[in-house]
Amino acid sequence: MKAWEVGDQKGLGSLRMVERDPPIAGHGQAVVAIKACALNHRDLMVMRGGYGGPKPETRIPLGDGAGEVIAIGEGVTNVSLGDNVCATHFTGWIDGAFKPSYFGHDLGSTADGTLAEQIVVPAACLVKTPMNFTPEESSTLPITGATVWACVQALGQVKAGDTVLTLGTGGVSVFALQFAKMNGARAVITSSSDEK
């Protein structure tokens, strides 16, 4: 199977494609055939060695991805073969308050990420994606979508009549604009380009 590795972490040019044995699902794990990945600023920092320090040269980057479950290990009950899924990038954080120990299993940073034809992850971290979403749309949900949802919905408690200001036209801003509008709020967006 093909996978990309971060190499010497001097940026995107350091990425190298390699052949690896396909992963095998152990107890409580699932193998996902990746259909689409999303690139975040965090991933670019990882590839430059600027996110949590240098990584092993063989680290597979990217924390966001979506695909299809193609194998499951013993004890897996939350997903089935053929399910379309994405993984939480902190694969150990299933519920409750965040703990610093979750950084120990951070896809694309402290654990291999999604820039491969197949990945193996704890099945408990997999979330079924909406049936009407393409893999490309679903691949943006774990980091960008969930982060913005937490800020706008959980922390901000945005409601009708509120005004939400977003800076720029990247993925975070566009998600914030969509969540604001879904809640009946007025969205204001800034950009260095009138076209955007």
C-alpha positions in Angstrom: 0.0 0.0 0.0 1.1 3.6 -0.7 1.7 6.0 2.1 3.5 9.4 2.5 6.1 10.1 5.2 7.2 13.4 6.6 10.9 12.8 5.8 13.3 15.4 7.2 10.5 17.9 7.9 11.6 20.9 5.9 8.1 21.4 4.4 5.9 19.9 1.8 9.0 19.1 -0.4 10.2 16.7 2.3 7.3 14.4 1.8 8.1 11.0 0.3 5.9 8.3 -1.0 6.7 4.8 0.2 5.3 1.3 0.0 4.2 -0.3 3.2 2.5 -3.5 4.2 -1.2 -3.1 4.5 -2.3 -2.6 8.2 -4.0 -5.4 10.1 -6.8 -4.8 12.6 -6.0 -6.0 16.1 -8.4 -6.3 19.0 -10.6 -3.2 19.1 -9.2 -1.8 15.9 -10.5 -1.1 12.4 -8.7 -0.7 9.1 -10.0 2.2 7.0 -9.4 2.7 3.2 -8.8 6.4 3.0 -10.9 8.1 0.2 -10.0 11.8 1.0 -7.8 13.8 3.3 -7.9 17.5 4.3 -4.8 19.6 4.8 -4.8 21.9 7.9 -2.3 24.6 9.0 -1.4 22.2 11.8 -0.3 19.6 9.2 2.0 22.1 7.5 3.5 22.9 10.9 4.1 19.2 11.5 5.8 18.9 8.1 8.1 21.8 9.0 8.9 20.3 12.5 7.1 23.2 14.2 4.3 21.4 15.9 5.4 19.6 19.1 8.9 19.2 17.8 10.5 16.9 15.2 8.8 13.6 14.3 10.3 10.4 13.2 11.0 10.6 9.5 8.6 7.7 8.8 5.6 9.5 10.4 2.6 9.6 8.1 1.1 13.1 8.2 -2.4 14.6 8.2 -5.0 14.4 11.0 -8.1 14.7 8.8 -9.4 12.0 6.6 -12.4 10.0 5.6 -12.9 6.5 4.2 -14.5 3.1 4.3 -14.1 0.4 7.0 -12.5 -2.6 5.2 -11.5 -4.7 8.2 -12.4 -4.9 11.9 -10.7 -6.7 14.8 -12.1 -8.7 17.6 -14.4 -6.9 19.9 -15.4 -4.1 17.5 -19.2 -3.4 17.6 -19.5 0.3 16.8 -18.6 0.1 13.1 -19.1 -2.6 10.4 -17.5 -3.4 7.1 -18.5 -0.9 4.4 -19.3 1.9 6.8 -18.1 5.4 5.7 -16.2 7.0 8.6 -13.8 9.6 9.8 -11.5 9.3 12.9 -11.1 11.8 15.8 -7.6 13.1 15.5 -7.0 12.5 19.2 -7.9 8.8 18.9 -8.0 8.2 22.7 -10.4 11.1 23.4 -13.8 9.5 23.1 -15.7 11.6 25.6 -15.4 13.7 28.7 -12.9 16.5 29.4 -9.7 16.8 27.4 -6.5 15.5 29.1 -3.0 16.2 28.0 -2.3 12.5 27.7 -4.5 12.5 24.6 -1.7 14.2 22.7 0.1 10.8 22.8 -2.2 9.5 20.1 -2.7 12.5 17.8 -3.1 11.5 14.2 -0.5 12.9 11.9 1.6 14.2 14.9 2.4 11.7 17.6 0.7 8.8 15.7 0.6 8.0 12.0 -2.0 10.0 10.2 -4.3 9.7 7.2 -2.1 10.3 4.2 -2.0 6.7 3.2 -4.2 4.3 1.2 -5.1 2.5 4.5 -4.8 3.3 8.2 -5.5 1.3 11.3 -7.0 3.1 14.3 -8.9 2.2 17.5 -12.5 1.6 16.3 -13.9 3.6 19.2 -12.5 6.8 17.6 -14.4 6.3 14.4 -17.5 8.3 13.6 -19.9 7.3 10.8 -20.1 10.2 8.3 -23.4 11.6 6.9 -24.7 9.5 4.0 -25.2 12.6 1.8 -21.6 13.8 2.3 -18.8 13.1 -0.2 -15.5 11.7 1.3 -14.0 15.2 0.6 -16.7 16.9 2.6 -16.4 14.3 5.4 -12.6 14.6 5.6 -12.9 18.2 6.9 -15.1 17.3 9.9 -12.7 15.8 12.5 -10.3 18.8 13.1 -11.7 21.9 11.4 -15.4 21.1 11.7 -15.3 19.8 15.3 -13.1 22.7 16.5 -15.4 25.3 15.0 -18.5 23.6 16.3 -17.0 23.6 19.8 -16.2 27.3 19.6 -19.5 28.5 18.0 -21.9 26.1 19.5 -20.5 24.8 22.8 -18.4 27.8 24.0 -20.0 30.7 22.1 -23.6 29.5 22.3 -24.3 31.6 19.2 -28.0 32.3 18.7 -30.4 34.3 16.5 -29.6 38.0 16.7 -25.9 37.5 17.5 -23.1 38.7 15.1 -20.2 36.4 14.4 -17.0 37.9 12.9 -14.6 35.6 11.1 -11.2 36.5 9.8 -10.2 35.3 6.3 -11.8 32.8 4.0 -10.1 29.6 5.1 -11.9 26.4 6.3 -12.3 27.6 9.9 -13.9 30.9 8.8 -16.2 29.2 6.3 -17.3 26.6 8.9 -17.9 29.4 11.5 -20.0 31.3 8.9 -22.1 28.2 8.2 -22.7 27.4 11.9 -23.5 31.1 12.6 -26.1 31.1 9.9 -27.6 27.8 11.0 -28.2 29.4 14.4 -29.8 32.5 12.8 -26.9 34.7 13.6 -25.5 37.4 11.3 -22.1 36.5 9.9 -19.5 39.1 9.0 -16.3 37.9 7.2 -13.1 39.8 6.5 -10.8 39.1 3.6 -7.8 40.7 1.9 -9.5 39.9 -1.4 -12.8 41.5 -2.5 -13.3 38.5 -4.8 -13.4 36.0 -1.9 
